[in-house]
């Protein structure tokens, strides 16, 4: 069987693409090693319109159920290779699938500190998204690990809720944009700890403190890790898709890559890393794939 479209990725962008593909009456297949993507690990999501105060898992389950109501065909497999010779062929460990177009929504993985206690306390005080979880830390003392512009903006957002925000950065000075840096320095709730690394995260049921390589132990109720992400762009790169300096898949406003028939959306591309944005771009990618397939049929 040749599918019209194969969607690779089971996060909000992939599921949105699948919903739109079936509404355009395309024969669609969604392949994902695990459903939900990074969002499924969020302890609380309060910024997805219409679904306030939900865990990431519960939100993704609702979106998955919505997709399944349209009879979206889903394979719980990992795509390990894509080739193109006219049509696309997607290889998994179990099977090989063929399609006229591909929508790549493979997301990215948050960089981890890889220190003791990080995995155990993820969702129990350790977070990778202030936009998602910041409101849970009203009146708390929290830390942000990182010195980029994103880390500085996370600290500014957290300062709207927390009593105190520490930025913990391994270099002598944070490297945020000048305007952002000014706002950080002017905020009385934010304190920067330079030349320091978190080497251990402590707590039984919830985060209690962190150890720094300076020898200091800091009492914290929340720790937000903002040290970048790693785009899952290997499949696109092997197909010849253009990547930027951050290894994100370059797309235009229609989610087209430089490879005809290959579309991309969500966190694997240079867009704002938010679920609602991924879902929006996923729907655009599906629509663009539909138009691409129609153009093939017209030839």
Backbone torsions as a table, in degrees:
resi	resn	phi	psi	omega
1	UNK	NA	137.7	174.3
2	UNK	-106.2	117.9	177.2
3	UNK	-78.7	154.3	170.5
4	UNK	-67.9	-45.1	-173.3
5	UNK	-144.5	136.8	170.0
6	UNK	-114.5	127.2	179.1
7	UNK	-105.5	125.6	-178.7
8	UNK	-110.4	109.4	-179.0
9	UNK	133.7	133.6	-174.8
10	UNK	-112.6	21.7	176.6
11	UNK	-86.7	-166.8	-178.4
12	UNK	-60.8	-35.6	178.9
13	UNK	-68.6	-43.7	179.4
14	UNK	-65.3	-42.9	-179.6
15	UNK	-69.1	-37.9	176.3
16	UNK	-63.3	-41.5	178.0
17	UNK	-61.7	-40.0	180.0
18	UNK	-65.6	-41.6	178.9
19	UNK	-60.9	-47.5	-178.7
20	UNK	-68.3	-36.6	179.5
21	UNK	-61.2	-43.6	-179.5
22	UNK	-71.0	-32.4	176.8
23	UNK	-67.7	-26.5	174.2
24	UNK	-89.2	12.2	175.1
25	UNK	58.7	35.8	171.9
26	UNK	-89.5	147.1	172.8
27	UNK	-78.2	107.2	-170.2
28	UNK	-118.9	147.1	174.3
29	UNK	-130.4	132.5	174.4
30	UNK	-109.4	126.2	178.1
31	UNK	-114.6	126.4	179.2
32	UNK	-152.1	133.2	176.9
33	UNK	-62.7	-40.3	177.7
34	UNK	-146.6	140.0	-179.6
35	UNK	-81.5	147.3	173.8
36	UNK	108.1	-30.9	-179.4
37	UNK	62.8	-160.2	-179.2
38	UNK	-61.3	-32.3	-176.5
39	UNK	-61.2	-31.1	-177.2
40	UNK	-63.7	-17.6	-179.3
41	UNK	-92.5	-6.2	-177.8
42	UNK	-72.0	127.6	-179.1
43	UNK	-66.9	-27.1	179.6
44	UNK	-155.1	133.1	175.9
45	UNK	-122.3	118.5	-175.1
46	UNK	-120.5	13.3	-174.8
47	UNK	-126.7	14.9	175.9
48	UNK	-95.5	116.8	-172.4
49	UNK	-53.2	130.2	175.6
50	UNK	90.2	-9.7	-177.4
51	UNK	-134.9	63.3	-178.0
52	UNK	-71.4	149.0	171.3
53	UNK	64.5	37.4	179.6
54	UNK	-111.3	150.4	171.0
55	UNK	-70.0	155.6	178.2
56	UNK	-59.7	-37.5	179.8
57	UNK	-63.2	-45.9	-178.2
58	UNK	-65.7	-39.1	178.3
59	UNK	-63.7	-46.3	-179.2
60	UNK	-65.9	-32.6	177.6
61	UNK	-64.7	-39.3	177.7
62	UNK	-64.0	-43.0	180.0
63	UNK	-67.0	-39.9	177.6
64	UNK	-63.1	-43.9	178.5
65	UNK	-62.5	-37.6	176.8
66	UNK	-60.5	-46.6	179.5
67	UNK	-62.1	-43.1	-179.0
68	UNK	-65.4	-27.0	178.1
69	UNK	-66.0	-20.2	175.9
70	UNK	-93.8	11.5	178.8
71	UNK	62.4	36.6	176.1
72	UNK	-66.6	131.0	177.8
73	UNK	-81.7	123.3	-176.1
74	UNK	-123.2	132.7	175.3
75	UNK	-116.9	122.3	178.6
76	UNK	-83.1	73.2	-177.8
77	UNK	-137.7	162.4	177.5
78	UNK	-103.7	124.6	175.5
79	UNK	-72.5	123.1	-176.9
80	UNK	-112.6	-5.5	178.0
81	UNK	-170.4	148.2	175.0
82	UNK	-134.0	133.3	173.3
83	UNK	-125.8	159.2	178.2
84	UNK	-134.7	122.4	173.2
85	UNK	-143.6	78.7	-167.0
86	UNK	84.1	-87.9	174.4
87	UNK	-84.2	165.7	176.0
88	UNK	-92.1	143.9	172.6
89	UNK	-122.5	123.9	-179.3
90	UNK	-107.5	122.3	-177.9
91	UNK	-103.5	134.0	170.7
92	UNK	-119.8	178.2	178.7
93	UNK	-65.8	-23.0	-175.2
94	UNK	-100.5	-32.4	-165.7
95	UNK	-154.8	172.0	171.2
96	UNK	-126.8	131.3	-176.3
97	UNK	-119.7	149.0	-176.6
98	UNK	-120.9	143.1	-179.2
99	UNK	-152.9	159.3	177.2
100	UNK	-80.5	-28.4	-178.3
101	UNK	-144.2	154.9	179.4
102	UNK	-126.1	136.0	168.8
103	UNK	-114.3	115.3	-177.4
104	UNK	-96.8	115.0	-179.3
105	UNK	-132.7	56.5	-171.3
106	UNK	-85.3	-6.6	173.4
107	UNK	70.4	-159.1	177.2
108	UNK	-146.4	161.6	178.6
109	UNK	-109.9	129.0	177.8
110	UNK	-62.6	135.0	174.8
111	UNK	-65.6	135.9	-179.6
112	UNK	-103.4	155.3	174.6
113	UNK	-73.0	-29.1	-178.1
114	UNK	59.8	49.7	177.1
115	UNK	-119.7	159.0	179.1
116	UNK	-56.6	135.9	176.6
117	UNK	93.9	-15.0	-175.3
118	UNK	-66.4	-52.3	-178.3
119	UNK	-66.6	-41.0	-176.7
120	UNK	-64.8	-32.0	-175.5
121	UNK	-106.5	11.8	174.8
122	UNK	-64.8	126.4	-175.8
123	UNK	82.4	0.2	179.0
124	UNK	-124.4	38.6	-177.0
125	UNK	121.5	-27.1	176.6
126	UNK	-95.0	127.7	-177.3
127	UNK	-139.2	160.1	177.2
128	UNK	-120.2	13.1	-176.5
129	UNK	-152.5	102.1	178.1
130	UNK	-68.5	-33.9	177.8
131	UNK	-60.6	-38.6	-179.9
132	UNK	-75.2	-43.9	-165.4
133	UNK	-115.2	-4.8	-174.3
134	UNK	-55.3	-40.4	-177.0
135	UNK	-65.2	-14.5	179.5
136	UNK	-77.5	-9.0	-172.8
137	UNK	-115.0	38.4	176.9
138	UNK	-62.0	128.8	177.3
139	UNK	72.3	10.6	-176.5
140	UNK	-97.1	168.5	172.9
141	UNK	-105.0	120.4	-174.1
142	UNK	-130.8	164.0	176.5
143	UNK	-125.8	151.2	173.3
144	UNK	-121.7	125.1	177.4
145	UNK	-97.0	121.7	179.5
146	UNK	136.1	159.1	-178.4
147	UNK	-131.1	11.5	-179.6
148	UNK	-78.0	176.7	175.6
149	UNK	-62.2	-37.4	178.3
150	UNK	-63.2	-42.1	179.5
151	UNK	-64.1	-40.5	179.3
152	UNK	-64.5	-40.8	178.6
153	UNK	-67.9	-34.3	174.9
154	UNK	-61.2	-43.4	-179.7
155	UNK	-63.4	-41.3	178.9
156	UNK	-64.3	-40.5	177.7
157	UNK	-65.1	-44.8	-179.0
158	UNK	-64.1	-31.4	179.7
159	UNK	-64.2	-18.5	176.4
160	UNK	-72.7	-20.3	-178.3
161	UNK	-113.7	-45.6	-171.2
162	UNK	-78.2	160.2	176.2
163	UNK	-77.6	-36.2	-178.3
164	UNK	-149.0	139.1	179.3
165	UNK	-128.1	123.7	175.0
166	UNK	-104.8	130.2	169.6
167	UNK	-96.8	120.9	-178.4
168	UNK	-108.1	114.7	-174.0
169	UNK	-133.5	142.5	-172.6
170	UNK	-78.5	-12.5	-177.6
171	UNK	-109.7	172.3	-175.7
172	UNK	-66.6	-23.9	-177.2
173	UNK	-150.6	140.0	178.0
174	UNK	-65.8	151.6	-174.1
175	UNK	-110.6	34.0	177.4
176	UNK	-70.2	162.4	175.4
177	UNK	-61.0	148.6	-175.2
178	UNK	-51.5	-42.9	-178.8
179	UNK	-65.5	-40.0	178.8
180	UNK	-67.8	-41.4	-179.1
181	UNK	-60.7	-41.2	178.7
182	UNK	-60.4	-42.4	179.8
183	UNK	-64.7	-38.4	178.7
184	UNK	-64.7	-49.1	-178.2
185	UNK	-64.6	-28.2	-177.9
186	UNK	-84.0	-11.6	-176.3
187	UNK	-86.4	117.1	-176.2
188	UNK	-67.4	-17.1	-179.8
189	UNK	-83.0	-15.0	-173.7
190	UNK	-103.3	131.8	175.9
191	UNK	-127.5	135.0	-178.1
192	UNK	-101.7	130.1	174.5
193	UNK	-111.4	104.5	-177.8
194	UNK	-90.4	165.7	176.7
195	UNK	54.7	43.3	-178.3
196	UNK	-144.1	144.9	176.1
197	UNK	-125.0	141.4	172.2
198	UNK	-77.3	124.8	-178.1
199	UNK	-112.9	-12.3	178.2
200	UNK	-159.0	142.3	177.6
201	UNK	-116.3	125.7	-171.2
202	UNK	-112.1	147.8	176.0
203	UNK	157.3	151.4	176.2
204	UNK	-87.9	-82.1	179.0
205	UNK	-89.0	-27.1	179.9
206	UNK	-137.2	160.1	176.6
207	UNK	-58.4	134.2	178.9
208	UNK	-120.2	-38.0	-178.0
209	UNK	-164.8	169.6	173.7
210	UNK	-130.6	149.4	174.5
211	UNK	-101.7	135.3	177.0
212	UNK	-104.0	158.3	179.3
213	UNK	-74.5	-1.1	173.5
214	UNK	-83.9	-6.3	-177.0
215	UNK	96.9	-4.1	-177.4
216	UNK	-86.3	141.5	171.9
217	UNK	-108.4	124.4	-177.4
218	UNK	-110.3	127.9	175.0
219	UNK	-78.6	119.4	-179.8
220	UNK	-137.4	150.2	174.9
221	UNK	-103.1	-16.9	178.3
222	UNK	-147.1	144.7	176.7
223	UNK	-135.4	119.7	-178.2
224	UNK	-107.7	119.0	-175.5
225	UNK	-98.6	114.1	-176.5
226	UNK	-129.8	75.3	-178.4
227	UNK	-120.9	26.6	174.4
228	UNK	94.4	177.5	179.9
229	UNK	-133.8	165.3	179.3
230	UNK	-116.1	105.6	-179.1
231	UNK	-62.7	138.4	177.4
232	UNK	-86.9	71.8	-171.5
233	UNK	-108.8	11.1	-177.2
234	UNK	-58.5	-44.8	-178.0
235	UNK	-61.6	-42.2	179.9
236	UNK	-66.3	-41.9	-178.5
237	UNK	-62.2	-41.9	-179.3
238	UNK	-66.2	-24.0	176.8
239	UNK	-83.1	-7.7	-179.3
240	UNK	96.3	12.4	178.1
241	UNK	-70.3	142.8	-179.6
242	UNK	-74.2	133.2	175.9
243	UNK	-114.6	154.3	174.5
244	UNK	-91.0	-173.4	-176.3
245	UNK	-66.6	-17.8	177.2
246	UNK	-94.5	7.3	-179.6
247	UNK	68.5	23.6	174.1
248	UNK	-88.2	149.0	-179.4
249	UNK	-76.3	124.4	-178.2
250	UNK	-77.9	128.6	179.0
251	UNK	-131.9	162.3	172.2
252	UNK	-98.1	-170.4	-175.7
253	UNK	-67.3	-15.0	178.1
254	UNK	-100.5	11.9	179.7
255	UNK	66.8	19.4	176.2
256	UNK	-81.6	139.9	169.7
257	UNK	-94.1	-176.2	176.5
258	UNK	-77.4	-7.0	177.6
259	UNK	-96.8	115.3	-179.1
260	UNK	-56.0	129.5	179.5
261	UNK	90.3	-8.6	177.8
262	UNK	-104.5	119.9	-179.9
263	UNK	-118.4	154.3	-179.1
264	UNK	-142.4	152.0	-178.6
265	UNK	-155.2	163.3	174.4
266	UNK	82.0	-155.8	-170.2
267	UNK	-67.9	-14.0	176.5
268	UNK	-76.8	-8.6	179.8
269	UNK	-111.2	171.0	-177.8
270	UNK	-80.6	57.3	178.0
271	UNK	-115.2	166.0	176.1
272	UNK	-60.2	128.5	-172.2
273	UNK	-81.7	78.4	178.9
274	UNK	-137.1	147.6	-176.7
275	UNK	-60.5	-42.6	-177.0
276	UNK	-65.6	-33.6	178.0
277	UNK	-70.2	-44.0	178.2
278	UNK	-59.4	-42.9	179.7
279	UNK	-63.5	-42.1	179.3
280	UNK	-63.5	-46.8	179.4
281	UNK	-68.4	-32.3	176.2
282	UNK	-60.9	-40.2	178.8
283	UNK	-68.3	-37.6	176.7
284	UNK	-64.0	-42.7	-179.3
285	UNK	-61.5	-41.8	179.3
286	UNK	-64.3	-41.5	179.1
287	UNK	-65.0	-40.6	178.7
288	UNK	-66.5	-37.8	176.8
289	UNK	-64.1	-39.3	177.1
290	UNK	-59.4	-47.2	179.3
291	UNK	-64.6	-36.6	178.2
292	UNK	-62.8	-45.9	-178.8
293	UNK	-64.5	-40.5	178.0
294	UNK	-62.0	-36.3	178.5
295	UNK	-67.2	-34.8	176.2
296	UNK	-65.9	-41.3	-178.4
297	UNK	-68.2	-26.5	-177.7
298	UNK	-78.7	-14.3	-177.0
299	UNK	-77.5	NA	NA
